[in-house]
Amino acid sequence: MSAARVSPPRIIRVEAAVAEAPIMADLRSRLPGARIEVVERMPEARQRDSEVLEVVSFKGQFLKSCPGTRHYLCCGYQILNFGIQCTLGCTYCILQAYLNQPNLRIFGNIHETLDGVDTELRSHPERLYRIGTGEFTDSMLLDPWTGLSRRLVPFFARQGNAVLELKTKTDFIENLEDLDHNGHTIVAWSLNSGFVRAREESLTAGIGARLDAARRCASWGYKLAFHFDPMIEHEDWKAGYARTVDRLFEAVDPSLVVWISLGAFRFMPDLKAAVQANHPGSRILCGEFIRGLDQKNRYFRDIRVEMYSFMVEKIRRVDPDLRVYLCMEGRDVWRESFGFSPEEMGGLPAMLDRAVAERMKISVT
């Protein structure tokens, strides 16, 4: 089993406004050899410096809705932003075309937003909030040095109407072991076929290492989730994805899995040039694509439906009640893959809320 390959930063460059923030105390403790550089304002970086971790005062909105589109069905997720960028180097990563900030960056004032999140949750006690942290970075990539999970997990343990999902491609789970999570945190892994992991995700933890980490988290009482997204068409893809599903359920009890999402590879046009420049050996752009309603390039519908139908049948053989859902797909693809559209089940957000109620015993009235 191969662990994720991430080198600790040697330089922590921090804006003066957050130089004494709580997260800086954690960084100083966990990275005692790192040099601290305090600046009034973070200088613009044109090229990535792998030795630098930037800590800035974030002025934007920490908690926001998942950026879905009216053309496809969205899950109603809320995103808690704590930083941007990732060094795992996945060839298909949208961040390489989306962000113009090359260095790893975390928000030094993240502690301030938790009071705001608490106020938001209390203002809508009738609503169940499903909140994740992995939009602009991997949820656990920096956790060995920030210890952020040790702040977030106890915070959500106290929230009666919210669950936290930490999604990762790493095996960095040590900080989770002794936390009182109160059953309100889901630890989730992105998974793929072994072929895709080896060719397109080479710096991430291996499939075996991710599943071993999932098994350990389950032994600590956490509920789990898995995301096969992006699924990438390749030779013998059915055998590759079937093997990963088999390994998943060999590692963990399916009753501990809250949901599994499926999503076929899709990309905004700007990503093509970035992949060609950064990963000239990748073959992910060689598939049969069509421009979707959201202006992203997607596999032809028949290819997507075949992928989804295959995975749904494979998972249902193990646990017919486990909630499987599609990420950003239309009603027609849902009907062809599942035999129904989410509206017939009350909508996709309601379906996932019920999964939380059934598998985590958390619900609101």
The 8 nearest C-alpha neighbors of each residue, nearest first, counted from 0:
[[1, 208, 207, 205, 2, 206, 204, 209],
 [2, 0, 205, 204, 208, 3, 207, 206],
 [3, 1, 204, 208, 4, 205, 170, 0],
 [4, 2, 204, 203, 169, 202, 5, 170],
 [5, 3, 202, 2, 203, 6, 204, 87],
 [4, 6, 3, 7, 86, 87, 202, 140],
 [5, 7, 8, 4, 50, 49, 9, 86],
 [8, 6, 9, 5, 50, 144, 30, 141],
 [9, 7, 50, 51, 10, 52, 6, 33],
 [10, 8, 33, 50, 34, 51, 7, 11],
 [9, 11, 51, 34, 33, 8, 50, 35],
 [12, 10, 35, 52, 51, 53, 34, 36],
 [11, 13, 36, 53, 37, 35, 10, 54],
 [14, 12, 54, 37, 53, 18, 55, 38],
 [13, 15, 38, 39, 55, 16, 40, 37],
 [14, 16, 18, 39, 17, 38, 37, 13],
 [15, 17, 14, 18, 56, 39, 19, 55],
 [16, 18, 20, 19, 15, 107, 14, 56],
 [19, 17, 15, 20, 16, 13, 14, 23],
 [20, 18, 17, 23, 21, 24, 16, 15],
 [19, 21, 17, 23, 22, 18, 107, 108],
 [22, 20, 24, 23, 19, 25, 110, 107],
 [21, 23, 25, 24, 20, 107, 26, 145],
 [24, 22, 26, 25, 21, 20, 27, 19],
 [23, 25, 27, 21, 22, 26, 28, 20],
 [26, 24, 22, 28, 23, 27, 145, 29],
 [27, 25, 23, 29, 28, 145, 24, 30],
 [26, 28, 24, 30, 31, 25, 29, 23],
 [27, 29, 25, 26, 31, 30, 24, 144],
 [28, 30, 26, 144, 27, 31, 25, 145],
 [31, 29, 27, 32, 33, 26, 28, 144],
 [32, 30, 27, 33, 28, 29, 26, 34],
 [33, 31, 30, 34, 9, 27, 29, 10],
 [32, 34, 9, 10, 30, 31, 35, 11],
 [33, 35, 10, 11, 9, 36, 32, 12],
 [36, 34, 11, 12, 10, 33, 37, 13],
 [35, 37, 12, 11, 13, 34, 38, 10],
 [38, 36, 13, 14, 15, 12, 35, 39],
 [39, 37, 14, 40, 15, 13, 41, 36],
 [38, 40, 15, 14, 41, 37, 16, 13],
 [41, 39, 38, 14, 42, 15, 55, 13],
 [40, 42, 14, 38, 43, 39, 55, 13],
 [43, 41, 40, 44, 38, 39, 12, 14],
 [42, 44, 41, 45, 100, 40, 101, 46],
 [43, 45, 46, 42, 101, 100, 47, 102],
 [44, 46, 43, 101, 47, 100, 99, 102],
 [47, 45, 44, 101, 48, 102, 100, 43],
 [46, 48, 101, 102, 49, 45, 44, 100],
 [47, 49, 50, 51, 102, 46, 101, 44],
 [48, 50, 51, 47, 8, 102, 52, 103],
 [49, 51, 8, 9, 48, 10, 52, 7],
 [52, 50, 10, 8, 49, 48, 11, 9],
 [51, 53, 11, 103, 104, 8, 12, 10],
 [52, 54, 104, 12, 13, 11, 103, 105],
 [55, 53, 13, 105, 107, 106, 104, 12],
 [56, 54, 106, 14, 107, 57, 13, 53],
 [55, 57, 107, 106, 108, 17, 58, 16],
 [56, 58, 106, 59, 55, 108, 107, 109],
 [59, 57, 56, 60, 61, 108, 106, 55],
 [60, 58, 57, 61, 62, 56, 80, 63],
 [59, 61, 62, 63, 58, 80, 57, 79],
 [60, 62, 80, 79, 59, 63, 112, 81],
 [63, 61, 79, 78, 60, 80, 77, 64],
 [64, 62, 78, 77, 61, 65, 60, 79],
 [65, 63, 77, 78, 76, 66, 75, 62],
 [64, 66, 76, 77, 67, 78, 63, 75],
 [67, 65, 64, 68, 63, 73, 76, 78],
 [66, 68, 73, 65, 69, 327, 71, 72],
 [67, 69, 70, 71, 66, 293, 73, 72],
 [68, 70, 71, 67, 72, 73, 293, 292],
 [69, 71, 68, 292, 293, 329, 72, 328],
 [72, 70, 329, 328, 327, 69, 68, 73],
 [71, 73, 327, 328, 329, 74, 70, 347],
 [74, 72, 67, 75, 327, 71, 326, 347],
 [73, 75, 348, 347, 76, 72, 326, 351],
 [76, 74, 348, 73, 77, 65, 64, 347],
 [75, 77, 65, 74, 129, 130, 64, 78],
 [78, 76, 64, 130, 65, 63, 129, 131],
 [79, 77, 131, 63, 62, 130, 132, 64],
 [80, 78, 62, 132, 61, 131, 81, 130],
 [79, 81, 61, 132, 82, 78, 62, 134],
 [80, 82, 106, 105, 109, 79, 132, 61],
 [83, 81, 105, 104, 106, 80, 136, 135],
 [82, 84, 135, 136, 104, 103, 105, 85],
 [85, 83, 103, 136, 135, 102, 104, 94],
 [84, 86, 136, 87, 103, 137, 83, 88],
 [85, 87, 88, 84, 5, 103, 49, 202],
 [88, 86, 202, 85, 203, 89, 200, 5],
 [87, 89, 86, 90, 202, 200, 85, 92],
 [90, 88, 200, 92, 91, 199, 87, 201],
 [89, 91, 199, 92, 88, 278, 274, 200],
 [90, 92, 89, 93, 274, 199, 283, 270],
 [93, 91, 94, 89, 90, 95, 88, 96],
 [92, 94, 95, 96, 97, 91, 270, 266],
 [95, 93, 97, 96, 92, 98, 84, 135],
 [96, 94, 93, 97, 98, 92, 273, 270],
 [97, 95, 270, 94, 93, 98, 269, 273],
 [96, 98, 94, 95, 93, 99, 270, 269],
 [99, 97, 94, 100, 96, 95, 101, 84],
 [98, 100, 101, 97, 96, 95, 45, 94],
 [99, 101, 98, 102, 44, 45, 84, 43],
 [102, 100, 47, 46, 99, 44, 103, 45],
 [103, 101, 47, 100, 104, 48, 84, 52],
 [102, 104, 84, 52, 53, 83, 85, 101],
 [103, 105, 53, 83, 82, 54, 52, 102],
 [106, 104, 82, 54, 81, 107, 53, 83],
 [107, 105, 55, 81, 82, 108, 57, 109],
 [106, 108, 54, 55, 17, 56, 109, 105],
 [107, 109, 110, 106, 111, 56, 17, 20],
 [108, 110, 111, 112, 106, 107, 81, 113],
 [111, 109, 108, 112, 113, 21, 107, 114],
 [112, 110, 109, 108, 113, 114, 115, 107],
 [111, 113, 115, 114, 109, 110, 116, 61],
 [114, 112, 116, 115, 111, 110, 117, 109],
 [115, 113, 117, 112, 116, 111, 118, 110],
 [114, 116, 112, 118, 113, 117, 119, 111],
 [117, 115, 113, 119, 118, 114, 120, 112],
 [116, 118, 114, 120, 115, 119, 113, 121],
 [117, 119, 115, 121, 116, 120, 122, 114],
 [120, 118, 116, 122, 117, 121, 115, 123],
 [121, 119, 117, 122, 118, 123, 116, 124],
 [120, 122, 118, 123, 124, 119, 117, 160],
 [121, 123, 119, 120, 118, 124, 117, 125],
 [124, 122, 125, 121, 120, 126, 119, 127],
 [125, 123, 126, 121, 122, 120, 160, 363],
 [124, 126, 123, 364, 363, 127, 160, 122],
 [127, 125, 124, 123, 128, 363, 160, 364],
 [126, 128, 160, 161, 363, 129, 125, 362],
 [129, 127, 161, 130, 160, 126, 162, 77],
 [130, 128, 162, 76, 161, 77, 163, 127],
 [129, 131, 77, 163, 78, 128, 76, 164],
 [132, 130, 164, 78, 163, 79, 133, 165],
 [131, 133, 79, 78, 138, 80, 134, 165],
 [132, 134, 138, 137, 136, 135, 131, 166],
 [133, 135, 136, 132, 78, 80, 137, 131],
 [136, 134, 83, 133, 84, 82, 94, 137],
 [137, 135, 83, 84, 85, 133, 134, 138],
 [136, 138, 133, 140, 167, 139, 85, 166],
 [139, 137, 133, 166, 165, 167, 132, 140],
 [138, 140, 142, 137, 141, 167, 171, 169],
 [141, 139, 137, 142, 138, 169, 171, 167],
 [142, 140, 143, 139, 144, 145, 138, 146],
 [141, 143, 146, 139, 145, 144, 140, 147],
 [144, 142, 141, 146, 145, 171, 174, 140],
 [145, 143, 142, 29, 141, 146, 26, 30],
 [144, 146, 142, 147, 26, 25, 141, 143],
 [147, 145, 142, 148, 149, 144, 143, 25],
 [148, 146, 145, 149, 150, 142, 151, 22],
 [149, 147, 151, 150, 146, 152, 142, 174],
 [148, 150, 147, 146, 151, 152, 174, 153],
 [151, 149, 148, 147, 152, 153, 154, 146],
 [150, 152, 148, 154, 153, 149, 155, 147],
 [151, 153, 155, 154, 148, 180, 150, 149],
 [154, 152, 156, 155, 151, 180, 150, 179],
 [153, 155, 151, 152, 156, 157, 150, 158],
 [156, 154, 158, 157, 152, 153, 183, 151],
 [155, 157, 153, 180, 181, 183, 154, 158],
 [158, 156, 155, 154, 159, 153, 181, 183],
 [159, 157, 155, 156, 160, 161, 154, 120],
 [158, 160, 161, 157, 361, 156, 363, 155],
 [159, 161, 127, 158, 128, 363, 124, 126],
 [162, 160, 128, 127, 158, 129, 159, 163],
 [161, 163, 183, 129, 184, 130, 128, 155],
 [162, 164, 184, 130, 131, 185, 129, 183],
 [165, 163, 185, 131, 186, 184, 130, 166],
 [164, 166, 186, 138, 187, 131, 132, 185],
 [167, 165, 187, 188, 138, 133, 164, 186],
 [166, 168, 188, 137, 169, 138, 139, 189],
 [169, 167, 189, 203, 188, 204, 209, 170],
 [170, 168, 204, 3, 167, 171, 203, 209],
 [169, 171, 209, 212, 172, 204, 208, 2],
 [172, 170, 169, 173, 139, 143, 142, 140],
 [171, 173, 175, 174, 170, 212, 176, 139],
 [172, 174, 175, 176, 171, 143, 170, 177],
 [173, 175, 172, 176, 149, 146, 148, 143],
 [176, 174, 173, 172, 178, 177, 148, 149],
 [175, 177, 174, 173, 178, 219, 172, 216],
 [176, 178, 175, 179, 174, 219, 173, 180],
 [179, 177, 175, 180, 176, 153, 149, 152],
 [178, 180, 181, 153, 177, 156, 152, 182],
 [179, 181, 156, 182, 152, 178, 153, 183],
 [182, 180, 156, 183, 179, 157, 184, 153],
 [181, 183, 180, 184, 221, 359, 156, 220],
 [182, 184, 162, 156, 181, 180, 155, 163],
 [185, 183, 163, 162, 182, 164, 180, 186],
 [186, 184, 164, 222, 223, 163, 221, 187],
 [187, 185, 165, 223, 164, 166, 224, 184],
 [188, 186, 224, 166, 225, 223, 165, 185],
 [189, 187, 225, 167, 166, 168, 190, 226],
 [188, 190, 226, 168, 225, 227, 167, 228],
 [191, 189, 227, 226, 188, 225, 206, 192],
 [190, 192, 227, 196, 195, 193, 230, 240],
 [191, 193, 240, 239, 194, 195, 243, 196],
 [192, 194, 196, 195, 197, 239, 191, 206],
 [193, 195, 197, 192, 196, 198, 239, 191],
 [196, 194, 198, 192, 199, 197, 193, 191],
 [195, 197, 200, 193, 194, 199, 198, 191],
 [198, 196, 201, 194, 195, 200, 199, 193],
 [199, 197, 195, 196, 200, 201, 194, 281],
 [198, 200, 90, 195, 196, 89, 201, 197],
 [201, 199, 89, 196, 203, 202, 197, 198],
 [200, 202, 197, 203, 199, 198, 196, 89],
 [203, 201, 87, 4, 200, 3, 88, 204],
 [204, 202, 3, 201, 200, 168, 87, 169],
 [203, 205, 3, 2, 169, 1, 208, 209],
 [206, 204, 1, 208, 207, 0, 209, 2],
 [205, 207, 209, 208, 210, 204, 193, 190],
 [206, 208, 210, 205, 0, 209, 211, 1],
 [209, 207, 211, 205, 0, 210, 206, 204],
 [210, 208, 212, 206, 207, 211, 170, 204],
 [211, 209, 213, 207, 212, 208, 214, 206],
 [210, 212, 214, 208, 213, 209, 207, 215],
 [213, 211, 209, 215, 210, 214, 170, 208],
 [214, 212, 210, 216, 211, 215, 217, 209],
 [213, 215, 211, 217, 212, 216, 251, 250],
 [214, 216, 218, 212, 217, 213, 211, 219],
 [217, 215, 219, 213, 218, 214, 221, 212],
 [218, 216, 221, 214, 220, 219, 215, 213],
 [217, 219, 215, 216, 220, 214, 221, 213],
 [220, 218, 216, 217, 221, 176, 215, 177],
 [221, 219, 217, 218, 222, 216, 182, 180],
 [222, 220, 217, 216, 219, 185, 182, 223],
 [221, 223, 185, 255, 256, 217, 186, 220],
 [224, 222, 256, 186, 185, 187, 257, 255],
 [225, 223, 187, 258, 256, 257, 259, 186],
 [226, 224, 259, 188, 187, 189, 260, 227],
 [225, 227, 189, 260, 228, 259, 190, 261],
 [228, 226, 261, 190, 191, 189, 230, 229],
 [229, 227, 262, 230, 226, 261, 263, 189],
 [228, 230, 264, 263, 262, 227, 231, 265],
 [229, 231, 263, 228, 264, 227, 262, 191],
 [232, 230, 264, 229, 233, 263, 283, 195],
 [231, 233, 236, 230, 234, 286, 283, 302],
 [234, 232, 236, 235, 231, 195, 194, 286],
 [233, 235, 236, 232, 237, 239, 238, 194],
 [236, 234, 237, 238, 233, 239, 232, 240],
 [237, 235, 239, 233, 234, 238, 240, 232],
 [236, 238, 240, 239, 235, 241, 309, 306],
 [237, 239, 241, 236, 235, 240, 242, 192],
 [240, 238, 192, 236, 242, 237, 241, 193],
 [239, 241, 192, 243, 242, 237, 238, 236],
 [242, 240, 238, 244, 243, 239, 237, 245],
 [241, 243, 245, 239, 240, 244, 238, 246],
 [244, 242, 246, 240, 245, 241, 192, 247],
 [243, 245, 247, 241, 246, 242, 240, 248],
 [246, 244, 242, 243, 247, 248, 241, 249],
 [245, 247, 249, 243, 244, 248, 242, 250],
 [248, 246, 244, 250, 245, 249, 243, 251],
 [247, 249, 251, 250, 245, 246, 253, 252],
 [248, 250, 246, 247, 251, 245, 252, 244],
 [251, 249, 248, 247, 214, 246, 210, 211],
 [252, 250, 248, 214, 249, 253, 247, 213],
 [251, 253, 254, 255, 248, 250, 256, 249],
 [254, 252, 255, 256, 251, 248, 318, 321],
 [253, 255, 252, 256, 358, 321, 257, 318],
 [256, 254, 253, 222, 252, 223, 257, 358],
 [257, 255, 223, 224, 253, 254, 258, 222],
 [258, 256, 224, 358, 223, 354, 255, 355],
 [259, 257, 322, 224, 256, 323, 321, 260],
 [258, 260, 225, 323, 226, 224, 322, 324],
 [261, 259, 226, 324, 325, 323, 227, 326],
 [262, 260, 325, 227, 228, 326, 226, 324],
 [261, 263, 228, 326, 229, 325, 230, 227],
 [262, 264, 230, 229, 228, 303, 265, 231],
 [265, 263, 229, 230, 231, 262, 297, 266],
 [266, 264, 297, 296, 295, 263, 267, 298],
 [267, 265, 295, 296, 268, 270, 264, 297],
 [266, 268, 295, 269, 270, 296, 294, 265],
 [269, 267, 270, 271, 266, 295, 296, 294],
 [270, 268, 271, 267, 96, 272, 273, 266],
 [269, 271, 273, 96, 268, 272, 267, 274],
 [270, 272, 274, 273, 269, 268, 275, 284],
 [271, 273, 275, 274, 270, 276, 269, 268],
 [274, 272, 270, 276, 271, 275, 277, 96],
 [275, 273, 278, 277, 271, 276, 272, 270],
 [274, 276, 279, 272, 273, 278, 277, 271],
 [277, 275, 273, 274, 278, 279, 272, 271],
 [276, 278, 274, 275, 273, 279, 90, 272],
 [277, 279, 274, 280, 281, 275, 276, 90],
 [280, 278, 275, 281, 276, 277, 274, 282],
 [281, 279, 278, 282, 275, 277, 198, 274],
 [280, 282, 278, 279, 283, 90, 199, 198],
 [281, 283, 284, 285, 280, 286, 279, 199],
 [282, 284, 285, 281, 286, 231, 91, 90],
 [285, 283, 282, 286, 271, 281, 274, 287],
 [284, 286, 283, 282, 287, 288, 281, 232],
 [287, 285, 284, 288, 283, 298, 232, 282],
 [288, 286, 298, 299, 285, 289, 297, 284],
 [289, 287, 298, 297, 299, 296, 286, 290],
 [288, 290, 297, 296, 299, 298, 291, 287],
 [291, 289, 296, 294, 295, 297, 288, 292],
 [292, 290, 294, 293, 295, 296, 297, 289],
 [291, 293, 294, 70, 290, 295, 71, 68],
 [292, 294, 291, 295, 70, 68, 290, 71],
 [295, 293, 291, 292, 290, 296, 267, 268],
 [296, 294, 267, 266, 291, 293, 290, 265],
 [295, 297, 290, 266, 289, 265, 288, 291],
 [298, 296, 265, 288, 289, 291, 290, 295],
 [297, 299, 288, 287, 289, 302, 300, 303],
 [300, 298, 302, 301, 288, 289, 287, 297],
 [299, 301, 303, 302, 304, 298, 332, 297],
 [300, 302, 304, 303, 299, 305, 298, 306],
 [303, 301, 305, 300, 299, 304, 298, 306],
 [304, 302, 300, 306, 305, 301, 307, 298],
 [303, 305, 307, 301, 306, 302, 336, 308],
 [304, 306, 302, 308, 303, 307, 309, 301],
 [307, 305, 303, 309, 304, 308, 302, 310],
 [306, 308, 304, 310, 309, 305, 336, 311],
 [309, 307, 336, 311, 305, 310, 306, 304],
 [308, 310, 306, 307, 312, 311, 305, 313],
 [311, 309, 313, 307, 312, 308, 314, 306],
 [312, 310, 308, 314, 313, 309, 315, 307],
 [311, 313, 315, 309, 310, 314, 308, 316],
 [312, 314, 310, 311, 316, 315, 309, 317],
 [315, 313, 311, 316, 317, 312, 310, 318],
 [314, 316, 319, 318, 312, 317, 313, 311],
 [317, 315, 314, 313, 318, 312, 319, 311],
 [316, 318, 315, 314, 319, 313, 253, 248],
 [317, 319, 315, 320, 321, 316, 314, 253],
 [318, 320, 315, 321, 316, 317, 314, 322],
 [321, 319, 318, 322, 315, 323, 254, 317],
 [320, 322, 318, 319, 323, 258, 257, 256],
 [321, 323, 258, 320, 354, 259, 324, 257],
 [324, 322, 259, 260, 258, 321, 311, 325],
 [323, 325, 260, 261, 322, 259, 326, 258],
 [326, 324, 261, 260, 262, 328, 327, 323],
 [325, 327, 262, 328, 261, 260, 324, 73],
 [328, 326, 71, 72, 73, 325, 329, 67],
 [327, 329, 71, 72, 326, 325, 332, 330],
 [330, 328, 71, 331, 332, 72, 333, 327],
 [329, 331, 333, 340, 332, 334, 328, 72],
 [330, 332, 334, 333, 329, 335, 340, 328],
 [331, 333, 335, 334, 330, 329, 336, 304],
 [334, 332, 330, 336, 331, 340, 335, 337],
 [333, 335, 339, 338, 331, 340, 337, 332],
 [334, 336, 332, 333, 338, 337, 331, 304],
 [335, 337, 308, 333, 334, 304, 307, 332],
 [338, 336, 334, 339, 333, 335, 308, 311],
 [337, 339, 334, 335, 336, 333, 340, 332],
 [340, 338, 334, 337, 333, 341, 343, 335],
 [339, 341, 334, 333, 330, 342, 343, 338],
 [342, 340, 346, 344, 347, 343, 345, 339],
 [343, 341, 346, 345, 344, 340, 347, 339],
 [342, 344, 341, 345, 340, 339, 346, 347],
 [345, 343, 341, 342, 346, 350, 340, 347],
 [344, 346, 342, 343, 349, 341, 350, 347],
 [347, 345, 342, 341, 349, 344, 348, 350],
 [346, 348, 350, 341, 349, 74, 351, 345],
 [349, 347, 74, 351, 75, 350, 346, 352],
 [348, 350, 352, 347, 346, 351, 345, 353],
 [351, 349, 347, 353, 348, 352, 346, 354],
 [352, 350, 354, 348, 353, 349, 347, 355],
 [351, 353, 349, 355, 354, 350, 348, 356],
 [352, 354, 356, 350, 351, 355, 357, 349],
 [353, 355, 351, 357, 352, 356, 358, 257],
 [356, 354, 359, 352, 353, 358, 357, 361],
 [355, 357, 360, 361, 353, 362, 354, 359],
 [358, 356, 354, 360, 355, 359, 353, 361],
 [357, 359, 355, 257, 354, 360, 356, 255],
 [360, 358, 355, 361, 356, 357, 182, 222],
 [361, 359, 356, 357, 358, 355, 362, 182],
 [362, 360, 356, 359, 355, 363, 160, 357],
 [361, 363, 356, 360, 127, 364, 160, 355],
 [364, 362, 125, 127, 160, 126, 361, 124],
 [363, 125, 362, 126, 124, 127, 160, 361]]
